[in-house]
């Protein structure tokens, strides 16, 4: 871990309805460490190949595992328990969170409502619906409410209600002043693609979002992903939120390292050009996460120096 000896751990926080949930649950049931990438490859993980790539570059990295599609309050509590375990395991006192999609809302709720602001140095959100998403709103209008109620005995699907614009607005109104006053550094990454380029099942949702909110990644609008430029507390304190454009056009799956699945059938030994394109694309995504990791560790070091200077001045 040259250069990062005393770094805070990086936690990759996943979104709702992760497709690899059953695989992850199996590994945990068998008591196989999902954190040991020499035993368990993460190339089929939600964050495709990203954790092992960051680890190879000297970072201390962990995956989160929270409820499949539960309400954001439940997932925030799950995330808190995950982070407390990681802190105990590593002996560190804070983490950096890089969160995708609803994972960003889980982290924000956790920081504000679960007394975890002192345990989080930075929160980076990618493709997070800070203002909710039209997709959830339309799904509920089209009968999803009945499905949620029908399955609630054995499966919590309340997370869909948590990402409606109405629910996100309620949380934002309540949380912004508290987020402005805490010491967590917040930044966002936002991306979009044209309708023809997004993953085929997202093309319908892309149109729904575009008609109401404009450009999007197939599930979340650019506006919602960007969040706000600044947070203001009730006592006038102002905190800047650093907004970034994702360095390449990306749909909601691209953002976590998955190459365009519309084309993946071409990427085999019979089509080396497509295979090279796939590998290049995945490498580019991993390097975006690598740059984020480098940036948050730099922020951490600057912040530690700043606190040291303050302590010396007080003495």
C-alpha positions as CSV (number, residue, x, y, z in Angstrom):
1,X,0.0,0.0,0.0
2,X,2.8,2.4,-0.9
3,X,1.7,6.0,-0.4
4,X,-1.5,5.1,1.3
5,X,-0.4,3.4,4.5
6,X,-2.8,5.2,6.8
7,X,-5.6,5.8,4.4
8,X,-9.3,5.6,5.3
9,X,-11.0,2.6,3.7
10,X,-13.1,3.1,0.5
11,X,-16.6,1.6,0.6
12,X,-18.3,1.0,-2.7
13,X,-22.1,1.3,-1.9
14,X,-24.4,-0.3,-4.4
15,X,-27.8,0.7,-5.7
16,X,-31.3,-0.9,-5.5
17,X,-32.1,-4.4,-6.9
18,X,-28.4,-5.4,-7.5
19,X,-28.4,-8.2,-10.1
20,X,-25.6,-10.1,-8.2
21,X,-27.5,-10.1,-4.9
22,X,-28.0,-13.9,-4.8
23,X,-24.3,-14.6,-5.6
24,X,-23.2,-12.2,-2.9
25,X,-25.7,-13.7,-0.4
26,X,-24.4,-17.2,-1.2
27,X,-20.8,-16.2,-0.5
28,X,-21.8,-14.6,2.8
29,X,-23.8,-17.7,3.8
30,X,-20.8,-19.9,3.1
31,X,-18.7,-17.5,5.1
32,X,-16.4,-16.7,2.2
33,X,-14.9,-13.2,2.5
34,X,-16.3,-11.0,-0.2
35,X,-13.5,-8.7,0.6
36,X,-10.7,-11.2,-0.3
37,X,-10.3,-10.7,-4.0
38,X,-7.7,-13.4,-4.3
39,X,-10.4,-15.9,-3.5
40,X,-13.5,-14.2,-5.0
41,X,-13.2,-12.5,-8.3
42,X,-15.3,-9.3,-8.5
43,X,-15.6,-9.3,-12.3
44,X,-19.2,-10.3,-12.0
45,X,-19.9,-8.0,-9.1
46,X,-22.3,-5.0,-9.2
47,X,-19.2,-2.8,-9.4
48,X,-17.6,-4.9,-12.2
49,X,-13.9,-5.4,-11.5
50,X,-13.6,-2.1,-9.7
51,X,-12.7,-3.1,-6.2
52,X,-9.9,-5.4,-7.2
53,X,-8.5,-2.8,-9.6
54,X,-8.4,-0.2,-6.8
55,X,-6.8,-2.7,-4.5
56,X,-4.1,-3.5,-7.1
57,X,-3.3,0.3,-7.0
58,X,-2.8,0.3,-3.3
59,X,-6.2,1.3,-1.9
60,X,-8.1,-0.3,1.0
61,X,-11.5,-1.2,-0.6
62,X,-14.7,-2.9,0.5
63,X,-18.1,-3.6,-1.0
64,X,-21.2,-2.9,0.9
65,X,-24.2,-5.3,1.0
66,X,-27.5,-3.8,2.0
67,X,-31.1,-4.9,1.6
68,X,-32.1,-5.8,-2.0
69,X,-34.9,-3.3,-2.6
70,X,-35.9,-2.1,0.9
71,X,-36.9,1.4,1.9
72,X,-34.0,3.9,2.2
73,X,-34.3,4.0,6.0
74,X,-33.7,0.2,6.2
75,X,-30.8,0.3,3.7
76,X,-29.2,3.3,5.6
77,X,-29.3,1.2,8.8
78,X,-27.7,-1.8,6.9
79,X,-25.0,0.5,5.5
80,X,-24.2,1.8,9.0
81,X,-23.7,-1.7,10.3
82,X,-21.5,-2.6,7.2
83,X,-19.3,0.5,7.8
84,X,-19.0,-0.1,11.5
85,X,-17.7,-3.6,10.8
86,X,-15.2,-2.2,8.3
87,X,-13.9,0.4,10.7
88,X,-13.5,-2.3,13.4
89,X,-11.7,-4.6,10.9
90,X,-9.3,-1.9,9.7
91,X,-8.9,0.1,12.9
92,X,-9.6,3.3,11.1
93,X,-12.1,6.0,12.3
94,X,-13.6,7.1,9.0
95,X,-14.4,5.9,5.5
96,X,-14.7,7.3,2.0
97,X,-17.9,6.2,0.3
98,X,-18.3,6.0,-3.5
99,X,-21.9,5.3,-4.0
100,X,-23.9,4.4,-7.2
101,X,-27.6,5.1,-7.8
102,X,-29.7,4.6,-4.6
103,X,-26.5,3.8,-2.7
104,X,-26.0,7.6,-2.6
105,X,-29.3,8.1,-1.0
106,X,-28.6,5.3,1.5
107,X,-25.4,7.1,2.4
108,X,-27.0,10.5,2.8
109,X,-29.7,9.1,5.0
110,X,-27.2,7.2,7.1
111,X,-25.0,10.2,7.6
112,X,-27.9,12.4,8.7
113,X,-30.3,10.0,10.4
114,X,-27.9,7.3,11.8
115,X,-25.4,9.7,13.5
116,X,-22.6,8.7,11.1
117,X,-21.3,12.1,9.9
118,X,-18.2,11.7,12.1
119,X,-17.5,8.3,10.5
120,X,-17.6,9.5,6.8
121,X,-14.8,11.7,5.4
122,X,-16.2,12.0,1.8
123,X,-19.3,10.9,-0.1
124,X,-19.0,10.6,-3.9
125,X,-22.3,9.8,-5.7
126,X,-22.5,8.5,-9.2
127,X,-25.9,8.3,-11.0
128,X,-27.7,9.0,-7.8
129,X,-31.4,10.2,-8.0
130,X,-31.0,13.0,-5.4
131,X,-34.3,14.5,-6.7
132,X,-35.8,11.1,-7.3
133,X,-36.7,9.6,-10.7
134,X,-39.7,9.7,-12.9
135,X,-39.3,5.9,-13.4
136,X,-40.4,5.2,-9.8
137,X,-43.3,7.6,-10.0
138,X,-44.6,6.0,-13.2
139,X,-44.1,2.5,-11.8
140,X,-46.2,3.3,-8.8
141,X,-48.9,4.9,-11.0
142,X,-49.0,1.8,-13.2
143,X,-49.6,-0.7,-10.3
144,X,-46.3,-1.2,-8.5
145,X,-48.0,-0.2,-5.3
146,X,-50.1,-3.3,-5.4
147,X,-47.0,-5.5,-6.1
148,X,-45.1,-3.9,-3.2
149,X,-48.0,-4.6,-0.8
150,X,-48.5,-8.2,-2.1
151,X,-44.8,-9.2,-1.6
152,X,-44.2,-7.3,1.7
153,X,-44.6,-10.4,3.8
154,X,-41.4,-11.9,2.4
155,X,-39.7,-9.2,0.4
156,X,-39.3,-5.5,1.1
157,X,-39.7,-3.5,-2.1
158,X,-40.4,-0.2,-0.5
159,X,-37.2,1.2,-2.0
160,X,-39.2,2.1,-5.1
161,X,-41.3,4.5,-3.1
162,X,-38.1,6.0,-1.6
163,X,-36.8,7.2,-4.9
164,X,-39.9,9.1,-6.1
165,X,-39.4,12.9,-6.6
166,X,-41.9,13.5,-3.8
167,X,-40.0,11.4,-1.2
168,X,-36.6,12.7,-2.2
169,X,-37.9,16.3,-2.0
170,X,-39.1,15.7,1.6
171,X,-35.7,14.4,2.6
172,X,-33.8,17.2,0.9
173,X,-35.8,19.9,2.7
174,X,-35.1,18.2,6.0
175,X,-31.5,17.2,5.4
176,X,-29.8,20.1,3.6
177,X,-29.2,22.3,6.6
178,X,-27.7,19.3,8.5
179,X,-25.6,18.3,5.6
180,X,-24.3,21.9,5.3
181,X,-23.1,21.9,8.9
182,X,-21.4,18.5,9.1
183,X,-17.8,17.9,8.0
184,X,-18.5,15.4,5.2
185,X,-17.2,16.4,1.8
186,X,-19.9,15.8,-0.9
187,X,-19.3,15.4,-4.7
188,X,-21.4,14.1,-7.5
189,X,-20.8,12.5,-10.9
190,X,-23.5,12.7,-13.6
191,X,-23.8,11.2,-17.1
192,X,-26.2,10.6,-19.9
193,X,-26.5,8.8,-23.3
194,X,-28.8,9.0,-26.2
195,X,-31.8,6.8,-26.3
196,X,-30.3,4.6,-29.0
197,X,-27.1,4.0,-27.0
198,X,-28.5,3.0,-23.6
199,X,-29.1,-0.6,-22.6
200,X,-32.1,-1.9,-24.5
201,X,-34.5,-2.3,-21.5
202,X,-33.7,1.3,-20.4
203,X,-34.8,2.8,-23.8
204,X,-38.5,3.0,-22.6
205,X,-37.6,4.5,-19.3
206,X,-35.1,6.9,-21.0
207,X,-38.1,8.3,-23.0
208,X,-40.3,8.6,-19.9
209,X,-37.6,10.6,-18.1
210,X,-36.6,12.6,-21.1
211,X,-40.2,13.9,-21.6
212,X,-40.4,15.1,-18.0
213,X,-36.8,15.8,-16.9
214,X,-34.6,15.9,-20.0
215,X,-31.3,14.1,-20.6
216,X,-30.7,11.0,-18.5
217,X,-28.8,7.7,-18.2
218,X,-31.8,5.5,-18.7
219,X,-33.0,5.6,-15.1
220,X,-32.0,8.9,-13.6
221,X,-32.0,12.4,-15.1
222,X,-28.8,14.5,-15.3
223,X,-30.5,17.2,-13.1
224,X,-31.3,14.6,-10.4
225,X,-27.7,13.1,-10.5
226,X,-26.1,16.6,-10.2
227,X,-27.9,17.4,-7.0
228,X,-27.1,21.0,-5.8
229,X,-24.1,23.3,-6.1
230,X,-24.2,24.3,-2.5
231,X,-25.8,23.3,0.8
232,X,-27.0,26.1,3.1
233,X,-27.7,25.7,6.8
234,X,-30.2,27.6,8.9
235,X,-27.4,29.6,10.5
236,X,-26.1,30.7,7.1
237,X,-23.2,28.2,6.8
238,X,-22.6,27.3,3.2
239,X,-20.9,24.1,1.9
240,X,-20.0,23.7,-1.8
241,X,-20.9,20.4,-3.5
242,X,-18.5,19.6,-6.2
243,X,-20.3,18.6,-9.3
244,X,-18.5,16.6,-12.0
245,X,-19.5,15.4,-15.5
246,X,-18.7,11.7,-15.8
247,X,-15.7,11.6,-18.1
248,X,-17.4,9.7,-20.8
249,X,-21.0,9.2,-22.1
250,X,-22.5,6.5,-19.8
251,X,-25.8,4.9,-19.1
252,X,-26.7,3.5,-15.6
253,X,-24.8,0.3,-16.2
254,X,-21.8,1.8,-17.8
255,X,-21.3,3.8,-14.6
256,X,-20.4,0.7,-12.7
257,X,-18.2,-0.9,-15.3
258,X,-20.6,-2.9,-17.4
259,X,-20.0,-2.6,-21.1
260,X,-23.0,-2.0,-23.4
261,X,-24.9,-5.2,-23.0
262,X,-26.7,-4.6,-26.3
263,X,-23.3,-5.4,-27.9
264,X,-21.9,-8.0,-25.6
265,X,-23.0,-11.0,-27.8
266,X,-20.4,-9.7,-30.3
267,X,-17.5,-9.8,-27.9
268,X,-16.2,-13.3,-28.2
269,X,-13.3,-15.1,-29.8
270,X,-15.1,-14.8,-33.1
271,X,-15.0,-11.0,-32.9
272,X,-11.7,-9.8,-31.5
273,X,-12.5,-6.2,-32.4
274,X,-15.6,-6.1,-30.2
275,X,-13.7,-7.9,-27.4
276,X,-11.0,-5.2,-27.5
277,X,-13.7,-2.5,-27.5
278,X,-15.3,-4.1,-24.4
279,X,-12.0,-4.4,-22.6
280,X,-11.0,-0.9,-23.4
281,X,-14.4,0.4,-22.2
282,X,-14.2,-1.4,-18.9
283,X,-10.6,-0.2,-18.4
284,X,-11.7,3.4,-18.9
285,X,-14.5,3.0,-16.2
286,X,-12.0,1.5,-13.8
287,X,-9.6,4.4,-14.3
288,X,-12.4,6.8,-13.6
289,X,-12.9,5.1,-10.2
290,X,-9.1,5.1,-9.7
291,X,-9.0,8.9,-10.2
292,X,-11.9,9.3,-7.7
293,X,-10.0,7.2,-5.2
294,X,-6.9,9.2,-5.7
295,X,-8.8,12.5,-5.3
296,X,-10.6,11.5,-2.0
297,X,-7.3,10.3,-0.5
298,X,-5.7,13.6,-1.4
299,X,-8.6,15.4,0.2
300,X,-8.2,13.3,3.3
301,X,-4.5,14.1,3.6
302,X,-5.2,17.9,3.2
303,X,-7.9,17.7,5.8
304,X,-5.7,15.9,8.3
305,X,-3.0,18.6,7.8
306,X,-5.6,21.3,8.3
307,X,-6.8,19.7,11.6
308,X,-3.2,19.3,12.7
309,X,-2.5,23.0,12.1
310,X,-5.6,24.0,14.0
311,X,-4.6,21.8,17.0
312,X,-1.1,23.4,17.0
313,X,-2.6,26.9,16.9
314,X,-4.9,26.2,19.8
315,X,-2.0,24.9,21.9
